[in-house]
Amino acid sequence: MQKYVVDESRVEKDLPKLAKPVRAAYSAWKSVISVDGFDGLRQVKGFRLEKLKGKRKGQYSCRLNRGYRVIFRMINKSIIIEVLEVNKHEY
Protein backbone atom coordinates (compact mmCIF):
# COMPACT_ATOMS: atom_id res chain seq x y z
CA MET A 1 0.00 0.00 0.00
CA GLN A 2 1.37 3.41 -0.99
CA LYS A 3 2.04 5.77 1.92
CA TYR A 4 1.69 9.53 1.62
CA VAL A 5 4.51 11.65 3.00
CA VAL A 6 3.51 15.18 3.93
CA ASP A 7 6.26 17.72 4.69
CA GLU A 8 5.45 20.54 7.09
CA SER A 9 5.99 24.00 5.56
CA ARG A 10 9.05 24.47 7.80
CA VAL A 11 10.64 21.33 6.32
CA GLU A 12 9.93 22.49 2.77
CA LYS A 13 11.53 25.84 3.60
CA ASP A 14 14.63 24.45 5.35
CA LEU A 15 15.39 21.46 3.11
CA PRO A 16 16.98 23.41 0.22
CA LYS A 17 19.39 25.04 2.70
CA LEU A 18 20.80 21.69 3.86
CA ALA A 19 23.92 20.09 2.42
CA LYS A 20 23.47 17.96 -0.69
CA PRO A 21 24.26 14.64 1.09
CA VAL A 22 21.57 15.38 3.72
CA ARG A 23 19.02 16.18 1.00
CA ALA A 24 19.97 12.97 -0.84
CA ALA A 25 19.56 10.92 2.36
CA TYR A 26 16.17 12.56 2.99
CA SER A 27 15.08 11.71 -0.55
CA ALA A 28 16.17 8.08 -0.04
CA TRP A 29 14.35 7.95 3.33
CA LYS A 30 11.20 9.38 1.75
CA SER A 31 11.33 6.76 -1.03
CA VAL A 32 11.74 3.88 1.40
CA ILE A 33 8.97 4.95 3.77
CA SER A 34 6.59 5.79 0.91
CA VAL A 35 6.85 2.30 -0.56
CA ASP A 36 7.68 -0.02 2.35
CA GLY A 37 6.72 1.94 5.49
CA PHE A 38 8.29 1.03 8.83
CA ASP A 39 9.31 -2.41 7.57
CA GLY A 40 11.46 -0.79 4.91
CA LEU A 41 13.05 1.57 7.44
CA ARG A 42 13.88 -1.34 9.72
CA GLN A 43 15.67 -3.11 6.85
CA VAL A 44 17.97 -0.12 6.21
CA LYS A 45 20.17 -0.25 9.31
CA GLY A 46 21.67 3.21 8.68
CA PHE A 47 18.34 4.96 9.29
CA ARG A 48 18.13 3.63 12.86
CA LEU A 49 14.39 3.99 13.35
CA GLU A 50 13.64 5.07 16.93
CA LYS A 51 10.41 5.67 18.81
CA LEU A 52 10.73 8.90 20.79
CA LYS A 53 9.76 9.50 24.41
CA GLY A 54 8.80 12.38 26.69
CA LYS A 55 7.47 15.49 25.00
CA ARG A 56 7.97 13.78 21.63
CA LYS A 57 5.83 10.75 22.55
CA GLY A 58 4.05 9.41 19.45
CA GLN A 59 6.84 10.61 17.15
CA TYR A 60 9.71 8.73 15.52
CA SER A 61 13.16 9.63 14.29
CA CYS A 62 15.54 8.27 11.68
CA ARG A 63 19.15 9.20 11.05
CA LEU A 64 19.91 10.83 7.74
CA ASN A 65 23.60 10.95 8.60
CA ARG A 66 25.68 11.27 11.75
CA GLY A 67 24.41 14.78 12.50
CA TYR A 68 20.92 15.06 11.01
CA ARG A 69 17.62 13.38 11.91
CA VAL A 70 14.16 13.37 10.39
CA ILE A 71 11.39 13.61 13.00
CA PHE A 72 7.98 12.30 11.91
CA ARG A 73 4.68 10.82 13.07
CA MET A 74 2.12 8.49 11.58
CA ILE A 75 -1.45 9.60 10.94
CA ASN A 76 -4.33 7.27 10.02
CA LYS A 77 -2.58 3.97 10.74
CA SER A 78 0.41 4.27 8.39
CA ILE A 79 -1.36 5.90 5.46
CA ILE A 80 -0.06 9.44 6.03
CA ILE A 81 3.43 10.20 7.35
CA GLU A 82 3.82 13.80 8.52
CA VAL A 83 7.43 15.01 8.56
CA LEU A 84 7.72 17.44 11.46
CA GLU A 85 11.34 18.50 11.06
CA VAL A 86 14.76 17.69 9.71
CA ASN A 87 17.25 18.96 12.23
CA LYS A 88 20.83 18.84 13.38
CA HIS A 89 21.03 16.36 16.24
CA GLU A 90 22.61 17.70 19.44
CA TYR A 91 24.85 15.28 21.31
N, CA, C and O atoms as a MOPAC input file, in Angstrom:
PM7 MOZYME 1SCF
protein

 N      0.84100 1    -1.17800 1     0.00000 1
 C      0.00000 1     0.00000 1     0.00000 1
 C      0.89100 1     1.24900 1     0.00000 1
 O      1.81500 1     1.35400 1     0.80800 1
 N      0.62000 1     2.17200 1    -0.88400 1
 C      1.37000 1     3.41500 1    -0.99300 1
 C      1.10800 1     4.30300 1     0.22200 1
 O     -0.04200 1     4.48400 1     0.62400 1
 N      2.15600 1     4.84800 1     0.79800 1
 C      2.04200 1     5.77400 1     1.91600 1
 C      2.18600 1     7.19500 1     1.36700 1
 O      2.85300 1     7.40800 1     0.35400 1
 N      1.57700 1     8.13500 1     2.01900 1
 C      1.68700 1     9.53400 1     1.61600 1
 C      2.55200 1    10.26800 1     2.61800 1
 O      2.26100 1    10.26400 1     3.81400 1
 N      3.61400 1    10.89600 1     2.14000 1
 C      4.51400 1    11.64500 1     3.00300 1
 C      4.20400 1    13.12500 1     2.83200 1
 O      4.26800 1    13.66300 1     1.72600 1
 N      3.86800 1    13.77300 1     3.94100 1
 C      3.51000 1    15.18400 1     3.93100 1
 C      4.58900 1    15.95000 1     4.69500 1
 O      4.82300 1    15.68100 1     5.87400 1
 N      5.24300 1    16.89600 1     4.03500 1
 C      6.25600 1    17.72500 1     4.68800 1
 C      5.59000 1    18.95800 1     5.27400 1
 O      4.78300 1    19.60600 1     4.60800 1
 N      5.92200 1    19.28500 1     6.51300 1
 C      5.45400 1    20.54100 1     7.09300 1
 C      6.09900 1    21.68400 1     6.31200 1
 O      7.15500 1    21.50100 1     5.70800 1
 N      5.47400 1    22.85800 1     6.31900 1
 C      5.99300 1    23.99500 1     5.56000 1
 C      7.40800 1    24.36000 1     6.00800 1
 O      8.21900 1    24.80600 1     5.19700 1
 N      7.70300 1    24.17400 1     7.28800 1
 C      9.04600 1    24.46900 1     7.79800 1
 C     10.08200 1    23.55400 1     7.15000 1
 O     11.18900 1    23.99000 1     6.83300 1
 N      9.72100 1    22.28600 1     6.95400 1
 C     10.63600 1    21.33000 1     6.32000 1
 C     10.87000 1    21.73800 1     4.87100 1
 O     12.00900 1    21.75100 1     4.40400 1
 N      9.80000 1    22.07000 1     4.16200 1
 C      9.92800 1    22.49200 1     2.76600 1
 C     10.81300 1    23.72500 1     2.64200 1
 O     11.55300 1    23.86400 1     1.66900 1
 N     10.74100 1    24.61500 1     3.61600 1
 C     11.53200 1    25.84300 1     3.60300 1
 C     13.00200 1    25.57000 1     3.91300 1
 O     13.88900 1    26.14400 1     3.28000 1
 N     13.26200 1    24.69000 1     4.89100 1
 C     14.63000 1    24.44700 1     5.34800 1
 C     15.40600 1    23.44900 1     4.50000 1
 O     16.63300 1    23.52000 1     4.43900 1
 N     14.72200 1    22.53000 1     3.85200 1
 C     15.39200 1    21.46500 1     3.11200 1
 C     16.37800 1    21.96900 1     2.04600 1
 O     17.49000 1    21.44700 1     1.96800 1
 N     16.01700 1    22.95500 1     1.23100 1
 C     16.97600 1    23.41200 1     0.22400 1
 C     18.25400 1    24.02000 1     0.81100 1
 O     19.26600 1    24.10600 1     0.11600 1
 N     18.22200 1    24.43500 1     2.06200 1
 C     19.38600 1    25.04500 1     2.70400 1
 C     20.37600 1    24.00500 1     3.22800 1
 O     21.51700 1    24.33900 1     3.54600 1
 N     19.94100 1    22.74400 1     3.31800 1
 C     20.79700 1    21.69400 1     3.85900 1
 C     21.80900 1    21.22700 1     2.82400 1
 O     21.62700 1    21.42800 1     1.62400 1
 N     22.86800 1    20.60700 1     3.30000 1
 C     23.91900 1    20.08700 1     2.42500 1
 C     23.34600 1    19.02000 1     1.49100 1
 O     22.38700 1    18.32700 1     1.82800 1
 N     23.94900 1    18.90700 1     0.32400 1
 C     23.47300 1    17.96300 1    -0.68800 1
 C     23.38700 1    16.51900 1    -0.18000 1
 O     22.40700 1    15.83800 1    -0.48300 1
 N     24.38000 1    16.02100 1     0.58800 1
 C     24.25900 1    14.64200 1     1.09000 1
 C     23.06300 1    14.44700 1     2.03600 1
 O     22.45800 1    13.37500 1     2.05500 1
 N     22.72400 1    15.47300 1     2.81400 1
 C     21.57200 1    15.37800 1     3.71800 1
 C     20.28800 1    15.34100 1     2.90200 1
 O     19.38500 1    14.55900 1     3.20000 1
 N     20.19900 1    16.18000 1     1.87300 1
 C     19.01600 1    16.18000 1     1.00000 1
 C     18.88200 1    14.84300 1     0.28200 1
 O     17.77400 1    14.33000 1     0.12800 1
 N     19.99800 1    14.27700 1    -0.15500 1
 C     19.96800 1    12.97200 1    -0.83700 1
 C     19.49900 1    11.87200 1     0.11800 1
 O     18.71000 1    11.00700 1    -0.26400 1
 N     19.98700 1    11.90900 1     1.36200 1
 C     19.56300 1    10.91800 1     2.35500 1
 C     18.08100 1    11.07900 1     2.66600 1
 O     17.37900 1    10.08300 1     2.83900 1
 N     17.59100 1    12.32000 1     2.74100 1
 C     16.16600 1    12.55800 1     2.99100 1
 C     15.33000 1    12.00700 1     1.83500 1
 O     14.28400 1    11.39700 1     2.05500 1
 N     15.78900 1    12.22100 1     0.62400 1
 C     15.08000 1    11.71000 1    -0.54900 1
 C     15.02600 1    10.17800 1    -0.51500 1
 O     13.99100 1     9.58500 1    -0.82000 1
 N     16.13700 1     9.54400 1    -0.14400 1
 C     16.17100 1     8.08300 1    -0.03500 1
 C     15.23300 1     7.60900 1     1.06800 1
 O     14.50600 1     6.63300 1     0.88500 1
 N     15.24300 1     8.29600 1     2.21600 1
 C     14.35500 1     7.95200 1     3.33100 1
 C     12.89500 1     8.04600 1     2.89700 1
 O     12.08500 1     7.16400 1     3.18200 1
 N     12.58200 1     9.14100 1     2.19900 1
 C     11.20400 1     9.37500 1     1.75300 1
 C     10.75700 1     8.27100 1     0.78100 1
 O      9.61200 1     7.82300 1     0.83500 1
 N     11.64700 1     7.84100 1    -0.09300 1
 C     11.32700 1     6.76300 1    -1.03100 1
 C     11.05400 1     5.45100 1    -0.30400 1
 O     10.09600 1     4.74400 1    -0.61700 1
 N     11.90000 1     5.13800 1     0.66000 1
 C     11.74100 1     3.87800 1     1.40100 1
 C     10.44000 1     3.87600 1     2.18800 1
 O      9.68000 1     2.91000 1     2.11900 1
 N     10.17100 1     4.93800 1     2.93100 1
 C      8.96900 1     4.94700 1     3.77500 1
 C      7.69900 1     5.03100 1     2.93500 1
 O      6.66000 1     4.50600 1     3.33500 1
 N      7.77000 1     5.68700 1     1.77400 1
 C      6.59300 1     5.78900 1     0.90600 1
 C      6.16900 1     4.43200 1     0.36000 1
 O      4.97700 1     4.15600 1     0.21900 1
 N      7.14000 1     3.59400 1     0.05600 1
 C      6.84700 1     2.30200 1    -0.55800 1
 C      6.68300 1     1.19300 1     0.49000 1
 O      5.72000 1     0.42900 1     0.44500 1
 N      7.62800 1     1.11200 1     1.42800 1
 C      7.67600 1    -0.02000 1     2.35100 1
 C      7.31300 1     0.30400 1     3.79600 1
 O      7.23500 1    -0.60800 1     4.62000 1
 N      7.09100 1     1.56500 1     4.12400 1
 C      6.72000 1     1.94000 1     5.48800 1
 C      7.79300 1     1.61100 1     6.51200 1
 O      8.98500 1     1.61800 1     6.20400 1
 N      7.35600 1     1.32000 1     7.74200 1
 C      8.28900 1     1.03000 1     8.83100 1
 C      9.12900 1    -0.20100 1     8.54300 1
 O     10.30000 1    -0.25300 1     8.91700 1
 N      8.54300 1    -1.19600 1     7.88000 1
 C      9.30600 1    -2.41200 1     7.56800 1
 C     10.52100 1    -2.08700 1     6.71200 1
 O     11.60200 1    -2.63700 1     6.92600 1
 N     10.34800 1    -1.20400 1     5.75400 1
 C     11.46500 1    -0.79300 1     4.91000 1
 C     12.52400 1    -0.04200 1     5.69100 1
 O     13.71900 1    -0.23500 1     5.46700 1
 N     12.09100 1     0.82000 1     6.61500 1
 C     13.04600 1     1.57100 1     7.43600 1
 C     13.83800 1     0.64000 1     8.33800 1
 O     15.02800 1     0.85600 1     8.56500 1
 N     13.19100 1    -0.38600 1     8.85000 1
 C     13.88500 1    -1.34300 1     9.71900 1
 C     14.94200 1    -2.13600 1     8.94800 1
 O     15.94600 1    -2.54900 1     9.52700 1
 N     14.72600 1    -2.35000 1     7.65600 1
 C     15.67300 1    -3.11100 1     6.84700 1
 C     16.92000 1    -2.30400 1     6.50600 1
 O     17.97900 1    -2.88100 1     6.25700 1
 N     16.81000 1    -0.97700 1     6.49200 1
 C     17.97000 1    -0.12300 1     6.20600 1
 C     18.57700 1     0.26900 1     7.55400 1
 O     18.10500 1     1.20700 1     8.19600 1
 N     19.59600 1    -0.42700 1     7.97400 1
 C     20.17000 1    -0.24800 1     9.31300 1
 C     20.66900 1     1.17700 1     9.55500 1
 O     20.63000 1     1.65400 1    10.68900 1
 N     21.13100 1     1.85400 1     8.52700 1
 C     21.66700 1     3.21100 1     8.68400 1
 C     20.64400 1     4.23600 1     9.13100 1
 O     21.01300 1     5.25400 1     9.71700 1
 N     19.37400 1     3.99700 1     8.87200 1
 C     18.34500 1     4.95600 1     9.28500 1
 C     18.07800 1     4.90700 1    10.79200 1
 O     17.65700 1     5.90600 1    11.37600 1
 N     18.31200 1     3.78600 1    11.40700 1
 C     18.13400 1     3.62600 1    12.86200 1
 C     16.80400 1     4.19400 1    13.35700 1
 O     16.77700 1     5.16900 1    14.10800 1
 N     15.74200 1     3.59600 1    12.94400 1
 C     14.39100 1     3.99400 1    13.34800 1
 C     14.25600 1     3.91900 1    14.86100 1
 O     14.55200 1     2.88600 1    15.46300 1
 N     13.80700 1     5.02000 1    15.48100 1
 C     13.63800 1     5.07000 1    16.93400 1
 C     12.29900 1     5.68800 1    17.28700 1
 O     11.88400 1     6.67900 1    16.68500 1
 N     11.62800 1     5.10100 1    18.26100 1
 C     10.40600 1     5.67400 1    18.80800 1
 C     10.82900 1     6.65900 1    19.89400 1
 O     11.62000 1     6.31200 1    20.77200 1
 N     10.31300 1     7.87400 1    19.84200 1
 C     10.73400 1     8.90000 1    20.78700 1
 C      9.88300 1     8.89000 1    22.05100 1
 O      8.77600 1     8.35300 1    22.06700 1
 N     10.41600 1     9.48900 1    23.10400 1
 C      9.76300 1     9.50100 1    24.41500 1
 C      9.58000 1    10.93200 1    24.89500 1
 O      9.99400 1    11.88200 1    24.23000 1
 N      8.95800 1    11.07500 1    26.05400 1
 C      8.80100 1    12.38000 1    26.69000 1
 C      7.88300 1    13.29000 1    25.91000 1
 O      6.79600 1    12.88400 1    25.50000 1
 N      8.32100 1    14.53100 1    25.70100 1
 C      7.47100 1    15.49100 1    25.00100 1
 C      7.29400 1    15.14600 1    23.52100 1
 O      6.43700 1    15.71800 1    22.84800 1
 N      8.08800 1    14.23100 1    23.02500 1
 C      7.96700 1    13.78100 1    21.62900 1
 C      7.28400 1    12.41300 1    21.51500 1
 O      7.42300 1    11.72600 1    20.50300 1
 N      6.54900 1    12.02700 1    22.55600 1
 C      5.83200 1    10.74800 1    22.55100 1
 C      4.89300 1    10.69800 1    21.34000 1
 O      4.19600 1    11.67000 1    21.04900 1
 N      4.87900 1     9.56600 1    20.64200 1
 C      4.05300 1     9.40900 1    19.45400 1
 C      4.78300 1     9.78500 1    18.17300 1
 O      4.23000 1     9.67000 1    17.07900 1
 N      6.03000 1    10.23700 1    18.31200 1
 C      6.83800 1    10.60700 1    17.15500 1
 C      7.99600 1     9.62200 1    17.01900 1
 O      8.32900 1     8.89700 1    17.95600 1
 N      8.59700 1     9.61400 1    15.83500 1
 C      9.71100 1     8.72800 1    15.52500 1
 C     10.84000 1     9.54400 1    14.91000 1
 O     10.62400 1    10.64600 1    14.40700 1
 N     12.04300 1     8.99000 1    14.95800 1
 C     13.16300 1     9.63400 1    14.28600 1
 C     13.95800 1     8.59500 1    13.51100 1
 O     13.97700 1     7.41100 1    13.84900 1
 N     14.60700 1     9.07300 1    12.46800 1
 C     15.54300 1     8.27100 1    11.68400 1
 C     16.76500 1     9.12300 1    11.40300 1
 O     16.66100 1    10.33400 1    11.20600 1
 N     17.91500 1     8.48600 1    11.38600 1
 C     19.14500 1     9.20000 1    11.05100 1
 C     19.23700 1     9.38700 1     9.54500 1
 O     18.98200 1     8.46400 1     8.77200 1
 N     19.60300 1    10.58600 1     9.14600 1
 C     19.90900 1    10.83100 1     7.73800 1
 C     21.41800 1    10.73600 1     7.53300 1
 O     21.88800 1    10.29400 1     6.48400 1
 N     22.15600 1    11.14800 1     8.53100 1
 C     23.60100 1    10.95100 1     8.59800 1
 C     23.99000 1    11.09500 1    10.06100 1
 O     23.11400 1    11.09800 1    10.92600 1
 N     25.24300 1    11.21000 1    10.35300 1
 C     25.67600 1    11.27000 1    11.75400 1
 C     25.07800 1    12.45900 1    12.49900 1
 O     24.81500 1    12.35600 1    13.69700 1
 N     24.86000 1    13.57200 1    11.83000 1
 C     24.41400 1    14.77600 1    12.50300 1
 C     22.95200 1    15.14100 1    12.33200 1
 O     22.41900 1    15.89800 1    13.14300 1
 N     22.28000 1    14.62500 1    11.29800 1
 C     20.91600 1    15.05700 1    11.01300 1
 C     19.90400 1    13.93100 1    11.19400 1
 O     20.17500 1    12.76900 1    10.89300 1
 N     18.72500 1    14.31300 1    11.69600 1
 C     17.61500 1    13.38200 1    11.91200 1
 C     16.36600 1    13.90300 1    11.22500 1
 O     16.20300 1    15.11000 1    11.04900 1
 N     15.49400 1    12.99900 1    10.84000 1
 C     14.15700 1    13.36700 1    10.39300 1
 C     13.20900 1    12.93800 1    11.50600 1
 O     13.24000 1    11.79100 1    11.95200 1
 N     12.37100 1    13.86300 1    11.94800 1
 C     11.38600 1    13.60800 1    13.00200 1
 C     10.02500 1    13.53300 1    12.31500 1
 O      9.66800 1    14.42200 1    11.54200 1
 N      9.26100 1    12.46800 1    12.59800 1
 C      7.98200 1    12.30200 1    11.91100 1
 C      6.99300 1    11.57500 1    12.78900 1
 O      7.36000 1    11.01800 1    13.82400 1
 N      5.73100 1    11.57700 1    12.37600 1
 C      4.68400 1    10.82100 1    13.06800 1
 C      3.75700 1    10.21300 1    12.03900 1
 O      3.67200 1    10.67800 1    10.90200 1
 N      3.06700 1     9.17000 1    12.45400 1
 C      2.11800 1     8.49000 1    11.57800 1
 C      0.72000 1     9.01400 1    11.86200 1
 O      0.36100 1     9.25500 1    13.01500 1
 N     -0.05700 1     9.18600 1    10.82100 1
 C     -1.45100 1     9.59600 1    10.93800 1
 C     -2.27900 1     8.56700 1    10.18500 1
 O     -1.85200 1     8.09600 1     9.13100 1
 N     -3.42200 1     8.21300 1    10.68400 1
 C     -4.33200 1     7.26600 1    10.01600 1
 C     -3.70700 1     5.89300 1     9.78100 1
 O     -3.78400 1     5.35400 1     8.67700 1
 N     -3.10100 1     5.33900 1    10.80000 1
 C     -2.57800 1     3.96600 1    10.73600 1
 C     -1.70000 1     3.70800 1     9.51400 1
 O     -1.99600 1     2.83500 1     8.69900 1
 N     -0.64600 1     4.45400 1     9.40000 1
 C      0.40700 1     4.27100 1     8.39000 1
 C     -0.00200 1     4.61900 1     6.96700 1
 O      0.60600 1     4.12800 1     6.01600 1
 N     -1.01300 1     5.44900 1     6.80300 1
 C     -1.35500 1     5.89900 1     5.45700 1
 C     -0.72800 1     7.25800 1     5.18100 1
 O     -0.30200 1     7.52700 1     4.05800 1
 N     -0.66600 1     8.11500 1     6.19400 1
 C     -0.06000 1     9.43700 1     6.03200 1
 C      1.09900 1     9.57400 1     7.01500 1
 O      0.93100 1     9.33900 1     8.21200 1
 N      2.26400 1     9.95200 1     6.51800 1
 C      3.42700 1    10.19800 1     7.34700 1
 C      3.68800 1    11.69800 1     7.30600 1
 O      3.96600 1    12.25000 1     6.24200 1
 N      3.60100 1    12.35700 1     8.45300 1
 C      3.82200 1    13.79900 1     8.52000 1
 C      5.24300 1    14.05400 1     9.01000 1
 O      5.58900 1    13.68100 1    10.13100 1
 N      6.06100 1    14.68400 1     8.18300 1
 C      7.43200 1    15.01000 1     8.55600 1
 C      7.39300 1    16.32200 1     9.34100 1
 O      7.00000 1    17.35900 1     8.80600 1
 N      7.79500 1    16.27200 1    10.58600 1
 C      7.72500 1    17.44200 1    11.45900 1
 C      8.96800 1    18.32100 1    11.33500 1
 O      8.85900 1    19.54700 1    11.33600 1
 N     10.13900 1    17.71200 1    11.22800 1
 C     11.34400 1    18.50000 1    11.06200 1
 C     12.52100 1    17.62800 1    10.63200 1
 O     12.55400 1    16.42000 1    10.86700 1
 N     13.46800 1    18.28100 1    10.00400 1
 C     14.76100 1    17.69300 1     9.71200 1
 C     15.74800 1    18.60800 1    10.42000 1
 O     15.89200 1    19.77600 1    10.05700 1
 N     16.43000 1    18.07700 1    11.43300 1
 C     17.25400 1    18.96100 1    12.23100 1
 C     18.62300 1    18.36900 1    12.52900 1
 O     18.86000 1    17.17000 1    12.37900 1
 N     19.50700 1    19.25100 1    12.95400 1
 C     20.82900 1    18.84000 1    13.38400 1
 C     20.69100 1    18.28000 1    14.78100 1
 O     20.17500 1    18.94400 1    15.67900 1
 N     21.15200 1    17.05900 1    14.96100 1
 C     21.03300 1    16.36300 1    16.24300 1
 C     22.09600 1    16.88000 1    17.20400 1
 O     23.27400 1    16.95400 1    16.85700 1
 N     21.67200 1    17.23500 1    18.40700 1
 C     22.60600 1    17.70000 1    19.43900 1
 C     23.03800 1    16.51000 1    20.27800 1
 O     22.20300 1    15.72500 1    20.72800 1
 N     24.32300 1    16.37800 1    20.48500 1
 C     24.85400 1    15.27900 1    21.30700 1
 C     25.09900 1    15.75000 1    22.70700 1
 O     25.54500 1    14.97200 1    23.55100 1

